[in-house]
Amino acid sequence: MGNFMFKKEIFAAMFMLSVLPGAQAKDVSAQQAGYSNALQKLERAEAAYKSDAQAVTETERLIERKQKQLAEEQKKAELSKKNYLEAKEKLEQAQQTLDKAWKD
């Protein structure tokens, strides 16, 4: 009977070894699928990141141009205001001169 137990243990060990590569293959296959899935997610995330980073760069450039435009328009508005106030003052002086001329 001892010999039978020994044969049974050998048979069980051989069976396990024959099943083990199949289990390992399934494991490797699942790992490969997981890796492929992760790689696809990485590629999509990278594409989204590059797109978003490009949009940020373009927006920063637009803001920079608009800030320069704003500064130029503010200078122009200040000059226009100065010219307006000077013209208004000259008109008031001319009105006073005209009023004085009518009184005399």
C-alpha positions in Angstrom: 0.0 0.0 0.0 2.9 2.3 0.6 3.9 2.0 -3.0 0.4 2.9 -4.1 0.5 6.1 -2.0 3.8 7.0 -3.4 2.4 6.6 -7.0 -0.6 8.6 -6.1 1.5 11.5 -4.8 3.6 11.4 -8.0 0.5 11.4 -10.1 -0.9 14.3 -8.1 2.4 16.2 -8.5 2.5 15.5 -12.3 -1.1 16.6 -12.6 -0.4 19.8 -10.8 2.6 20.5 -13.0 0.6 19.8 -16.2 -2.2 22.2 -15.0 0.2 24.8 -13.7 1.4 26.1 -17.2 -2.2 26.5 -18.3 -2.9 28.5 -15.1 0.3 30.6 -15.7 -0.7 31.1 -19.3 -4.1 32.4 -18.2 -2.4 34.7 -15.7 0.1 36.0 -18.3 -2.8 36.5 -20.7 -4.8 38.5 -18.1 -1.7 40.5 -17.3 -1.1 41.2 -20.9 -4.7 42.4 -21.3 -4.3 44.5 -18.2 -1.1 46.0 -19.6 -2.7 46.7 -23.0 -5.6 48.4 -21.3 -3.3 50.5 -19.1 -1.3 51.4 -22.1 -4.4 52.6 -24.0 -5.4 54.7 -21.0 -2.0 56.2 -20.9 -2.0 57.1 -24.5 -5.5 58.7 -24.2 -4.4 60.6 -21.1 -1.2 61.7 -22.8 -3.2 63.0 -25.8 -5.6 64.8 -23.6 -2.8 66.3 -21.6 -1.0 67.5 -24.7 -4.2 69.0 -26.1 -5.0 70.7 -22.8 -1.4 72.0 -22.4 -1.6 73.4 -26.0 -4.9 75.1 -25.2 -3.3 76.6 -22.1 -0.3 77.9 -24.1 -2.6 79.4 -26.7 -4.8 81.1 -24.1 -1.7 82.5 -22.3 -0.5 84.0 -25.6 -4.0 85.4 -26.2 -4.0 86.9 -22.8 -0.6 88.4 -23.3 -1.7 90.0 -26.6 -4.9 91.3 -25.0 -2.9 92.7 -22.1 -0.7 94.6 -24.5 -3.8 95.8 -26.4 -5.4 96.9 -23.2 -2.3 98.9 -22.2 -2.3 100.6 -25.6 -6.0 101.4 -25.4 -5.6 102.7 -21.9 -2.8 105.1 -23.1 -5.0 106.1 -26.0 -8.0 106.7 -23.7 -5.8 108.8 -21.4 -4.6 110.9 -24.3 -8.2 111.3 -25.6 -9.3 112.4 -22.1 -6.5 114.9 -21.9 -7.4 116.3 -25.3 -11.1 116.4 -24.4 -10.4 118.3 -21.1 -8.2 120.8 -22.9 -10.8 121.3 -25.6 -13.5 121.7 -23.0 -11.4 124.3 -21.1 -10.7 126.2 -24.3 -14.4 126.2 -25.1 -15.2 127.6 -21.6 -12.6 130.3 -22.1 -14.0 131.1 -25.5 -17.5 131.3 -24.0 -16.3 133.6 -21.2 -14.6 135.8 -23.8 -17.8 135.9 -25.9 -20.0 136.7 -22.9 -17.6 139.5 -21.9 -17.7 140.9 -25.5 -21.5 141.0 -25.4 -21.5 142.8 -22.1 -19.1 145.5 -23.2 
